[in-house]
Amino acid sequence: MRQRLRQPESALQPAGTLVAQAVVGAAFLRRQRVSRNPMIDLGLFRTRRFNVPLFIDALATFALVGFNLFSWQFMQLVLGLDPFEAALWSLPTFLVMPLGITLATVLAPRVGKPNVIAAGLLVATLGFVVLALIRGDSGVVHLAAGLTVASLGIAAVSAVVTEVILSAAPPERAGAASALAETSAEFGGALGIAVLGSIGTVVYRAQMAADAPATLTSGQLEAASDTLGGALGTAAKLPPETAEAARDAAFDAFARETRIAAVASAVLMAGGALLITTLLRSTRTPSAVPSGAHEAAPQGSEGRGSDDQQSSGITPAPS
């Protein structure tokens, strides 16, 4: 009876938290709109030269950090590696990041920063496509190779996208723009863990309910369907044949949720590349700039905007 009485309260608590957060957020945004010296200049979000790179920044960390939730569990629980071995196999993903940053820095002045961002997103897409092919019996090389390629592409994106964000903001707002860039990356990572983790949990539980051995009791099935660790703990208490069947079902279910997370990440990376590529259609090339246009440009905020547009390689589309 006590549990039944507590269930409505626990169900209402998340909804109440969301409502409270929405109210506080709305009050904060209203304050920022009327303040003479706002913490966040909401006017920055009116230009796609600022909000699109900011979105791409969040998108990249969404995919990379969110998918890492699965990769570490896959290495240790599915492949049976100890934490030290898993860390060693993860080293290539970190070692290629300086390489991606260096390549992006070198190529950006030659081909343009938006082109580098799009290329990095496509490389990350390729890495997640490789990860989308993983199975329960796939080796650690398969997982490490896909993660390494994805990390290389996202490192290239991260090296350039912050500069594009800063170049879209007026000089007096550079500090706020930098803070927003950092916040967007942190928010993207947290959101990736929450969203991809939630999707993976739903997939895992649904497949375990369908594929788990029929001899499991309701309590054992609930524990095995909760998490992969729970499934392995339950299997350790079962007879050998049933335990092996339960482990195989859990490994296959976790591999499936890992594939779905990889597919979602690949789609997001490809969509981000398409967004940047579409934005490039409105890029002003040097040959398209009329002679004497720079001399005729005013020296006020419009002049600064023109410089920022050229440094980022992106200009707003004509209205």
C-alpha positions as CSV (number, residue, x, y, z in Angstrom):
1,M,0.0,0.0,0.0
2,R,2.8,2.4,0.8
3,Q,4.4,1.8,-2.5
4,R,1.1,2.4,-4.3
5,L,0.8,5.7,-2.5
6,R,4.3,6.8,-3.4
7,Q,4.0,6.0,-7.1
8,P,1.9,9.0,-8.0
9,E,4.2,11.3,-6.1
10,S,7.3,9.9,-7.9
11,A,5.5,10.2,-11.3
12,L,4.6,13.8,-10.7
13,Q,8.1,14.8,-9.5
14,P,9.8,14.9,-12.9
15,A,6.9,16.8,-14.4
16,G,7.0,19.4,-11.6
17,T,10.8,19.7,-12.1
18,L,10.3,20.4,-15.8
19,V,7.6,23.0,-15.2
20,A,9.8,24.8,-12.6
21,Q,12.8,24.8,-15.0
22,A,10.6,26.2,-17.8
23,V,9.3,29.0,-15.5
24,V,12.8,29.9,-14.4
25,G,14.2,29.7,-17.9
26,A,11.4,32.0,-19.2
27,A,12.0,34.5,-16.5
28,F,15.7,34.5,-17.2
29,L,15.2,35.1,-21.0
30,R,12.8,37.9,-20.3
31,R,15.3,39.5,-18.0
32,Q,18.0,39.2,-20.7
33,R,15.8,40.9,-23.3
34,V,15.2,44.0,-21.1
35,S,18.6,44.3,-19.5
36,R,21.0,46.9,-20.7
37,N,24.0,44.7,-20.0
38,P,22.6,41.1,-20.4
39,M,24.7,38.0,-19.6
40,I,23.5,36.6,-22.9
41,D,22.9,38.8,-25.9
42,L,19.9,37.2,-27.4
43,G,20.4,39.3,-30.5
44,L,23.3,37.1,-31.5
45,F,20.9,34.2,-32.1
46,R,19.1,36.2,-34.8
47,T,21.9,35.6,-37.3
48,R,22.6,32.2,-38.7
49,R,26.3,33.0,-38.9
50,F,26.2,32.6,-35.1
51,N,23.4,30.1,-34.3
52,V,24.3,27.5,-37.0
53,P,27.9,27.0,-35.9
54,L,26.7,27.0,-32.3
55,F,24.3,24.2,-33.1
56,I,27.0,22.3,-35.0
57,D,29.2,22.6,-31.9
58,A,26.5,21.0,-29.7
59,L,25.8,18.4,-32.3
60,A,29.3,17.1,-32.5
61,T,29.7,16.7,-28.8
62,F,26.2,15.2,-28.6
63,A,27.3,12.3,-30.9
64,L,30.8,11.7,-29.5
65,V,30.0,11.9,-25.8
66,G,26.7,10.2,-26.1
67,F,28.1,7.3,-28.0
68,N,31.0,6.9,-25.5
69,L,28.3,5.8,-23.0
70,F,28.0,2.6,-25.1
71,S,31.6,2.1,-26.2
72,W,33.0,1.7,-22.7
73,Q,30.3,-0.8,-21.7
74,F,30.8,-2.7,-24.9
75,M,34.5,-3.1,-24.4
76,Q,34.2,-4.2,-20.7
77,L,31.0,-6.1,-20.5
78,V,30.5,-7.5,-24.0
79,L,34.1,-8.0,-25.0
80,G,35.3,-8.8,-21.5
81,L,38.2,-6.3,-21.3
82,D,39.4,-5.1,-18.0
83,P,39.4,-1.3,-17.4
84,F,43.1,-1.0,-18.2
85,E,42.8,-2.9,-21.5
86,A,39.7,-0.8,-22.4
87,A,41.6,2.4,-21.7
88,L,44.5,1.2,-24.0
89,W,42.1,0.4,-26.8
90,S,40.6,3.9,-26.4
91,L,44.0,5.6,-26.7
92,P,43.8,5.9,-30.6
93,T,40.6,8.0,-30.3
94,F,42.5,10.5,-28.2
95,L,45.8,10.4,-30.2
96,V,44.1,11.3,-33.5
97,M,42.5,14.4,-32.0
98,P,45.7,16.5,-32.3
99,L,46.0,15.3,-35.8
100,G,42.4,16.3,-36.7
101,I,43.0,19.7,-35.1
102,T,46.2,20.3,-37.0
103,L,44.7,19.3,-40.3
104,A,41.7,21.6,-39.7
105,T,43.9,24.5,-38.8
106,V,46.1,24.1,-41.8
107,L,43.3,23.6,-44.3
108,A,40.9,26.3,-43.0
109,P,42.8,29.3,-44.5
110,R,43.0,27.5,-47.9
111,V,39.5,26.0,-48.3
112,G,37.5,27.9,-45.9
113,K,36.3,27.1,-42.4
114,P,32.8,26.0,-43.3
115,N,34.3,23.5,-45.8
116,V,36.5,22.1,-43.1
117,I,33.6,21.8,-40.7
118,A,31.5,20.0,-43.4
119,A,34.4,17.7,-44.2
120,G,35.0,16.9,-40.5
121,L,31.3,16.0,-40.1
122,L,31.4,13.7,-43.1
123,V,34.5,11.9,-41.7
124,A,32.6,11.5,-38.4
125,T,29.7,10.1,-40.3
126,L,31.9,7.5,-41.8
127,G,33.2,6.5,-38.4
128,F,29.6,6.1,-37.0
129,V,28.6,4.1,-40.1
130,V,31.4,1.7,-39.3
131,L,30.1,1.5,-35.7
132,A,26.6,0.9,-37.0
133,L,27.8,-2.5,-38.4
134,I,28.9,-3.8,-35.0
135,R,27.6,-7.1,-33.6
136,G,27.8,-8.9,-30.3
137,D,30.7,-11.0,-31.6
138,S,32.6,-8.1,-33.2
139,G,36.1,-7.6,-32.0
140,V,37.6,-4.7,-30.3
141,V,39.4,-3.6,-33.5
142,H,36.1,-2.9,-35.1
143,L,34.9,-0.7,-32.3
144,A,38.2,1.1,-31.9
145,A,38.5,1.8,-35.6
146,G,35.1,3.3,-35.9
147,L,35.6,5.5,-32.8
148,T,39.0,6.6,-34.1
149,V,37.6,7.8,-37.4
150,A,34.7,9.5,-35.7
151,S,37.0,11.3,-33.2
152,L,39.2,12.5,-36.1
153,G,36.3,14.2,-37.8
154,I,34.9,15.7,-34.7
155,A,38.3,17.0,-33.6
156,A,38.5,18.9,-36.9
157,V,35.1,20.4,-36.4
158,S,35.9,21.5,-32.8
159,A,39.1,23.1,-34.0
160,V,37.3,25.5,-36.4
161,V,33.8,25.9,-35.2
162,T,34.6,28.1,-32.2
163,E,36.5,30.6,-34.4
164,V,33.4,30.8,-36.7
165,I,31.2,31.5,-33.7
166,L,33.5,34.2,-32.3
167,S,33.8,35.9,-35.7
168,A,30.1,36.2,-35.9
169,A,29.9,38.2,-32.7
170,P,30.8,41.9,-32.3
171,P,34.2,42.4,-30.5
172,E,32.5,43.7,-27.3
173,R,30.5,40.4,-27.2
174,A,33.5,38.1,-27.8
175,G,33.5,36.9,-24.2
176,A,29.8,36.1,-24.2
177,A,30.1,34.3,-27.5
178,S,33.0,32.2,-26.2
179,A,31.1,31.2,-23.1
180,L,28.1,30.3,-25.2
181,A,30.3,28.1,-27.4
182,E,31.6,26.3,-24.4
183,T,28.2,25.9,-22.9
184,S,26.7,24.5,-26.2
185,A,29.4,21.8,-26.2
186,E,28.8,20.9,-22.6
187,F,25.0,20.9,-23.2
188,G,25.4,18.8,-26.3
189,G,27.4,16.2,-24.5
190,A,24.9,16.0,-21.6
191,L,22.0,15.8,-24.0
192,G,23.7,13.1,-26.0
193,I,24.1,10.9,-22.9
194,A,20.4,11.5,-21.9
195,V,18.9,11.0,-25.4
196,L,21.0,8.2,-26.8
197,G,21.0,6.5,-23.4
198,S,17.2,6.6,-23.2
199,I,16.8,5.3,-26.7
200,G,19.3,2.5,-26.0
201,T,17.5,1.5,-22.8
202,V,14.2,1.2,-24.6
203,V,15.7,-0.9,-27.4
204,Y,17.6,-3.1,-24.9
205,R,14.6,-3.8,-22.7
206,A,12.3,-4.5,-25.7
207,Q,14.8,-7.1,-27.2
208,M,15.5,-8.7,-23.9
209,A,11.8,-9.2,-23.2
210,A,11.5,-10.9,-26.6
211,D,14.8,-13.0,-26.6
212,A,15.5,-13.9,-23.0
213,P,15.2,-17.6,-22.1
214,A,11.7,-18.6,-21.3
215,T,12.8,-20.4,-18.1
216,L,13.6,-17.1,-16.4
217,T,11.4,-16.1,-13.6
218,S,9.7,-12.7,-13.7
219,G,12.2,-11.3,-11.2
220,Q,15.1,-12.7,-13.1
221,L,13.7,-11.3,-16.4
222,E,13.2,-7.9,-14.8
223,A,16.8,-7.8,-13.5
224,A,18.2,-9.0,-16.9
225,S,16.2,-6.5,-18.8
226,D,17.1,-3.6,-16.6
227,T,20.8,-3.2,-17.6
228,L,23.5,-5.3,-19.2
229,G,25.3,-5.5,-15.9
230,G,22.1,-6.8,-14.4
231,A,21.8,-9.5,-17.1
232,L,25.3,-10.7,-16.4
233,G,24.7,-10.7,-12.7
234,T,21.5,-12.8,-13.2
235,A,23.3,-15.2,-15.6
236,A,25.9,-15.9,-13.0
237,K,23.2,-17.5,-10.8
238,L,21.7,-19.6,-13.5
239,P,22.5,-23.2,-14.7
240,P,25.2,-23.2,-17.4
241,E,23.0,-23.6,-20.4
242,T,20.4,-21.0,-19.3
243,A,23.2,-18.7,-18.3
244,E,24.8,-18.9,-21.7
245,A,21.5,-18.2,-23.4
246,A,20.8,-15.2,-21.2
247,R,24.3,-13.8,-21.8
248,D,24.0,-14.2,-25.6
249,A,20.6,-12.5,-25.5
250,A,21.9,-9.6,-23.5
251,F,25.0,-9.2,-25.7
252,D,22.8,-9.2,-28.8
253,A,20.4,-6.7,-27.3
254,F,23.2,-4.4,-26.2
255,A,24.9,-4.6,-29.6
256,R,21.6,-3.6,-31.2
257,E,21.1,-0.6,-29.0
258,T,24.8,0.3,-29.8
259,R,24.0,0.1,-33.6
260,I,20.9,2.3,-33.2
261,A,22.9,4.9,-31.3
262,A,25.6,4.8,-34.1
263,V,23.0,5.2,-36.8
264,A,21.4,8.2,-35.0
265,S,24.8,9.8,-34.6
266,A,25.7,9.2,-38.3
267,V,22.4,10.8,-39.4
268,L,23.0,13.8,-37.1
269,M,26.6,14.2,-38.5
270,A,25.4,13.9,-42.1
271,G,22.6,16.4,-41.4
272,G,25.1,18.9,-39.9
273,A,27.3,18.6,-42.9
274,L,24.3,19.2,-45.2
275,L,23.4,22.2,-43.2
276,I,26.8,23.7,-43.5
277,T,27.0,22.9,-47.2
278,T,23.6,24.6,-47.8
279,L,24.9,27.6,-45.9
280,L,27.9,27.8,-48.2
281,R,25.6,28.6,-51.1
282,S,25.3,32.2,-49.8
283,T,29.1,32.5,-49.3
284,R,30.5,35.6,-51.0
285,T,33.6,34.7,-53.0
286,P,36.3,37.3,-53.6
287,S,35.5,37.5,-57.3
288,A,31.9,38.4,-56.6
289,V,32.8,41.4,-54.5
290,P,32.6,44.6,-56.6
291,S,35.7,46.7,-57.0
292,G,35.9,49.4,-54.3
293,A,33.3,47.7,-52.1
294,H,35.6,47.6,-49.1
295,E,36.4,51.3,-49.4
296,A,32.7,52.2,-49.6
297,A,31.8,50.1,-46.6
298,P,30.9,52.1,-43.5
299,Q,33.1,51.9,-40.5
300,G,30.4,51.2,-37.9
301,S,28.9,47.9,-36.8
302,E,28.2,47.0,-40.5
303,G,31.9,47.2,-41.3
304,R,32.7,44.9,-38.4
305,G,30.0,42.5,-39.6
306,S,31.5,42.5,-43.1
307,D,34.9,41.6,-41.7
308,D,33.4,38.9,-39.5
309,Q,31.5,37.4,-42.4
310,Q,34.7,37.2,-44.5
311,S,36.7,35.7,-41.7
312,S,34.1,33.0,-41.0
313,G,33.5,32.3,-44.7
314,I,29.7,32.7,-44.2
315,T,27.4,35.5,-45.1
316,P,23.7,35.8,-44.6
317,A,21.5,34.9,-47.5
318,P,19.9,37.9,-49.2
319,S,16.4,38.5,-47.9
